[in-house]
């Protein structure tokens, strides 16, 4: 097998989620051949593949002739501690998987079938105590058991009260959406509340386990009502493995600890936000993936789909007063603003800054995106 030819397939696949501003480079040496089709691949704390010199983790795996993961893999940190293991078949997750905390305790375990979680899945707290038990089928995901941080079982046999983390549609791995509500027969019932970083996120209402409608605050209308999909009824929590599956590749220089390189000029905001870049790429990629897996692909028109927001800067350099300026793109508001709030710092600047994101859907139904900052609302793409 010609391994190097196979690896080119990765770069082609990666182009679906490429960002022109992300400095991804096909010349990055992010792997070493161990023997034949066995490789060791290097990835960083943001779970993007990168050069060995700045990698915090390694994946030991095998690559088939199409450039896909196949058979078993094991991921370890620089000290050799296992952080995850599982199995692929022609690039598709298949069979038993385990993910671990940094302290060596198991975080979650269960099976995948044809790239989707299936059957019983178990999640645990860092001290090793069980947190939840799920029963997953093609039709639904049921919450069977739940234990709070005090070890008290609040859901038994699919009935009780839930107060824990959910996988929101725009959640990315470094934030948590906490949801609260009653569970009947494994499904949410009645009114549910949720919080993002201790601030109200959204409220949703369910009848007989079926999502009715939800409301959340945004800059256009307070308590905006939505009926298209639930953001809170996803008890299966994504792990770093899904991030690696997106196969993003970065040079070491793209992961500097400082967030700001250039100050915005009076007439043009030209920013190099290296730390922010890595996190916003992950956030946008996850929102795209969730839309397509949830059947919301039709929301994207052929050609350009524009999302734009504005913000100001606090005295400490952190963004504030986010405002969404386009009718399209609600699913990108929280991922982008959270990436900005948590990972970007700006020089003192008394003018409004604009963030422009364009999602491009080609006639062949592949998707790419670009983003930029500016001082002008109309200075987009």
C-alpha positions in Angstrom: 0.0 0.0 0.0 1.2 3.5 -0.8 0.6 5.3 2.4 1.6 8.8 1.3 -0.9 8.6 -1.6 -3.6 7.4 0.8 -2.9 10.4 3.1 -3.7 12.8 0.3 -7.3 11.6 0.6 -7.4 13.1 4.0 -6.5 16.5 2.7 -9.3 16.3 0.0 -11.8 15.4 2.7 -10.6 18.1 5.0 -11.3 20.7 2.3 -15.0 20.4 3.0 -14.4 22.3 6.3 -11.4 24.4 5.3 -11.3 28.1 6.3 -9.2 30.3 4.0 -8.2 32.3 7.1 -7.1 29.4 9.1 -3.6 28.9 7.7 -4.1 25.2 7.2 -1.2 23.8 5.2 -1.0 20.5 3.3 2.8 20.4 3.9 2.4 20.0 7.7 4.1 16.7 8.8 1.5 15.5 11.3 2.3 11.7 11.2 5.0 9.2 11.1 4.9 5.8 9.5 5.5 3.0 12.0 5.3 0.0 9.7 3.4 -0.7 6.5 -0.1 0.7 7.1 0.5 1.6 10.7 1.1 5.2 11.7 1.4 7.5 14.7 -0.5 10.8 14.2 0.0 13.9 16.3 -2.8 16.2 17.6 -3.0 19.1 20.0 -5.2 20.0 23.0 -7.8 21.4 20.6 -7.9 18.0 18.9 -6.6 19.1 15.6 -3.8 17.3 13.9 -0.5 19.2 14.0 3.3 18.8 13.9 5.0 16.6 16.5 6.9 19.4 18.1 3.7 21.1 19.4 1.5 18.1 19.8 0.1 17.1 23.2 -1.3 13.7 22.1 -0.7 10.8 19.7 -3.0 8.4 17.8 -1.7 5.0 17.0 -3.8 3.6 14.2 -3.8 2.1 10.7 -4.7 3.6 7.4 -6.4 1.7 4.5 -5.8 2.2 0.8 -8.4 5.0 0.7 -6.8 7.0 3.4 -9.4 6.1 6.0 -8.9 4.9 9.6 -9.5 1.2 9.9 -9.4 -1.4 12.7 -8.4 -0.4 16.2 -6.8 2.8 17.4 -5.5 4.1 20.8 -4.9 7.7 21.7 -2.4 8.7 24.4 -1.1 11.9 25.9 2.6 12.8 26.2 3.0 10.7 29.3 1.5 7.7 27.7 -1.9 7.9 29.5 -4.7 6.5 27.4 -7.3 9.2 26.5 -9.4 7.1 24.2 -9.6 3.9 22.1 -12.0 2.2 19.7 -12.3 0.8 16.2 -13.0 2.0 12.6 -14.2 0.1 9.5 -13.3 2.0 6.3 -13.3 5.3 8.2 -16.6 4.7 10.0 -16.8 4.2 13.8 -17.8 0.7 14.5 -17.8 -1.3 17.7 -16.8 -0.6 21.3 -15.3 2.8 22.3 -13.9 4.3 25.5 -12.9 7.8 26.4 -10.9 8.7 29.6 -10.4 11.7 31.9 -6.9 13.0 32.4 -6.8 11.2 35.8 -7.3 7.9 34.2 -10.9 7.4 35.1 -13.2 6.4 32.3 -15.4 9.2 31.0 -17.8 7.3 28.8 -18.1 4.0 27.0 -20.4 2.3 24.5 -20.8 1.1 21.0 -21.0 2.7 17.6 -22.9 1.1 14.7 -22.2 2.6 11.2 -20.7 5.7 12.7 -23.6 6.4 15.1 -23.8 5.6 18.8 -26.0 2.6 19.4 -27.3 0.5 22.4 -26.3 1.2 25.9 -23.9 4.1 26.7 -22.6 5.0 30.1 -21.1 8.3 31.3 -19.1 8.8 34.5 -17.9 11.6 36.8 -14.1 12.2 37.2 -14.2 10.2 40.5 -15.4 7.1 38.6 -19.1 7.3 39.8 -21.8 6.8 37.2 -23.5 10.0 35.8 -26.0 8.7 33.2 -27.1 5.6 31.3 -28.5 6.0 27.8 -30.3 3.6 25.5 -29.8 4.6 21.9 -31.6 3.3 18.8 -32.0 4.5 15.3 -35.3 6.1 16.4 -34.4 7.8 19.6 -32.1 8.4 22.5 -33.6 7.6 25.9 -32.3 8.7 29.3 -32.6 5.7 31.5 -30.6 6.7 34.6 -29.1 9.9 36.0 -27.1 10.6 39.1 -26.3 14.1 40.3 -22.8 15.1 41.6 -23.8 14.1 45.1 -24.4 10.6 44.0 -28.1 10.8 44.3 -30.1 9.0 41.6 -32.7 11.4 40.2 -33.8 9.4 37.2 -34.7 5.7 37.5 -36.1 3.6 34.7 -36.4 6.6 32.5 -38.5 8.7 35.0 -37.4 11.6 37.2 -35.7 15.0 37.1 -32.7 15.9 35.0 -30.1 18.6 35.8 -27.1 18.0 33.7 -25.2 18.7 30.5 -26.8 18.2 27.1 -25.4 18.4 23.5 -26.9 21.7 22.2 -27.0 22.1 18.5 -24.3 24.8 18.7 -22.3 23.3 21.5 -18.5 22.9 21.0 -16.2 21.0 23.3 -15.1 23.7 25.6 -18.5 25.0 26.7 -21.4 23.3 28.6 -25.1 23.7 28.2 -26.8 22.7 31.4 -30.5 21.7 31.1 -33.1 21.1 33.7 -36.5 19.4 33.4 -38.7 16.4 34.0 -38.1 13.1 32.2 -40.9 10.6 31.5 -40.2 7.3 29.8 -36.7 8.5 28.9 -37.8 11.7 27.2 -38.2 15.3 28.2 -41.6 16.4 29.4 -43.1 19.8 30.2 -41.0 23.0 30.5 -37.2 22.7 30.3 -34.7 25.5 31.2 -31.1 25.7 30.2 -28.0 27.7 31.0 -24.8 28.5 29.2 -21.9 29.6 31.4 -24.4 30.3 34.2 -26.5 32.6 32.0 -30.0 31.7 30.7 -29.7 30.0 27.3 -33.2 28.9 26.2 -36.4 27.3 27.4 -38.2 24.5 25.6 -41.6 22.8 26.0 -42.4 19.1 25.3 -45.7 17.2 25.1 -45.6 13.4 25.5 -41.9 13.4 24.8 -42.2 15.4 21.6 -40.7 18.9 21.2 -43.4 21.5 20.9 -41.6 24.9 20.8 -38.8 26.8 22.4 -37.8 30.4 23.2 -34.4 32.1 23.6 -33.2 35.7 23.9 -31.3 37.2 21.0 -30.6 40.7 19.8 -33.5 41.0 17.4 -36.4 40.0 19.7 -36.4 38.9 23.3 -37.6 35.3 23.9 -37.7 34.6 20.2 -39.8 31.5 19.5 -38.6 28.6 17.5 -40.4 25.3 16.4 -38.0 23.8 13.9 -35.9 21.6 16.3 -35.0 21.1 19.9 -31.6 22.3 21.2 -31.8 20.4 24.5 -33.1 16.8 24.0 -29.7 15.4 23.1 -28.3 13.4 26.1 -25.4 11.8 24.1 -22.4 14.0 24.7 -19.9 14.4 21.9 -16.3 13.7 22.7 -12.9 14.7 21.2 -13.2 11.7 18.9 -15.8 13.6 16.8 -13.4 16.5 16.6 -10.6 14.3 15.3 -13.0 12.8 12.7 -13.2 16.3 11.1 -9.5 16.0 10.3 -8.3 19.6 10.6 -4.6 20.2 10.2 -2.6 23.2 11.6 0.9 24.3 11.8 2.4 24.9 15.2 2.5 28.6 14.6 -1.3 28.6 14.5 -1.5 27.8 18.2 0.3 30.7 19.9 -1.0 31.4 23.4 -1.5 35.1 22.7 -4.7 36.0 20.9 -3.9 39.4 19.4 -1.1 40.2 16.9 -2.2 43.4 15.2 -4.3 46.3 16.5 -7.2 47.4 14.3 -6.4 50.4 12.2 -8.8 53.3 11.9 -10.0 52.4 8.5 -9.6 48.6 8.4 -9.7 45.9 11.1 -7.1 43.4 10.0 -6.8 41.0 12.9 -4.6 37.9 13.4 -6.4 36.0 16.2 -4.5 32.8 16.3 -5.9 31.3 19.4 -9.4 32.4 18.5 -9.0 30.9 15.1 -8.5 27.3 16.3 -11.6 27.4 18.5 -14.0 29.2 16.1 -13.0 26.7 13.3 -14.1 23.9 15.6 -17.3 25.7 16.6 -18.3 26.4 13.0 -17.4 22.9 11.9 -19.6 21.4 14.6 -22.5 23.6 13.7 -22.2 22.6 10.1 -21.9 18.9 11.0 -24.9 19.1 13.3 -27.1 20.8 10.7 -26.3 18.2 8.1 -26.7 15.2 10.4 -30.0 16.7 11.6 -31.4 17.0 8.1 -31.2 20.8 8.0 -29.1 20.9 4.8 -31.9 22.5 2.9 -31.5 25.7 5.0 -28.3 26.4 3.1 -29.0 27.9 -0.4 -26.7 27.2 -3.3 -23.9 29.7 -3.3 -23.2 32.2 -0.5 -24.9 32.1 2.9 -24.0 35.2 5.0 -23.9 35.6 8.8 -22.8 38.8 10.3 -22.5 40.3 13.8 -21.2 43.4 15.5 -19.5 43.9 18.9 -17.7 46.4 21.0 -14.6 45.9 23.2 -14.3 46.2 26.9 -11.4 48.0 28.7 -9.8 44.6 29.3 -9.9 43.8 25.6 -12.7 41.2 25.6 -15.7 41.6 23.3 -19.1 42.7 24.5 -22.5 43.8 23.2 -22.8 41.2 20.4 -25.5 41.9 17.9 -26.6 39.6 15.1 -27.2 41.6 11.9 -28.4 39.0 9.4 -31.7 37.1 9.5 -30.0 33.9 8.6 -27.5 32.0 10.8 -29.0 31.7 14.3 -27.1 28.4 14.7 -23.7 30.3 14.4 -24.5 33.1 16.9 -23.6 31.3 20.1 -20.6 29.3 18.8 -18.9 32.4 17.3 -19.7 34.7 20.2 -18.5 32.2 22.7 -15.3 31.7 20.8 -14.8 35.4 20.8 -15.6 35.9 24.5 -13.4 33.1 25.7 -10.4 33.2 23.3 -10.0 36.6 21.8 -8.6 39.9 23.2 -8.5 43.1 21.3 -6.5 46.3 21.7 -8.4 49.3 23.1 -10.8 50.4 20.4 -13.8 52.7 20.6 -15.5 51.7 17.3 -17.8 48.9 16.5 -16.1 45.8 15.0 -17.9 43.5 12.5 -17.5 39.8 12.1 -18.5 38.4 8.7 -18.9 34.6 8.1 -19.8 33.2 4.7 -20.9 29.6 4.2 -20.5 28.5 0.6 -22.5 25.6 -0.7 -21.3 24.4 -4.1 -23.4 22.7 -6.8 -21.8 19.4 -5.9 -23.1 19.9 -2.3 -19.7 20.4 -0.7 -19.4 23.2 1.9 -16.6 25.6 2.7 -16.5 28.8 4.7 -14.5 32.0 5.2 -14.6 34.7 7.8 -13.1 38.1 8.3 -13.2 41.2 10.6 -13.8 44.7 9.5 -14.7 48.2 10.7 -17.4 48.5 8.1 -20.8 46.7 8.2 -20.8 46.4 4.4 -17.1 45.4 4.1 -17.9 41.7 3.7 -17.4 39.2 1.0 
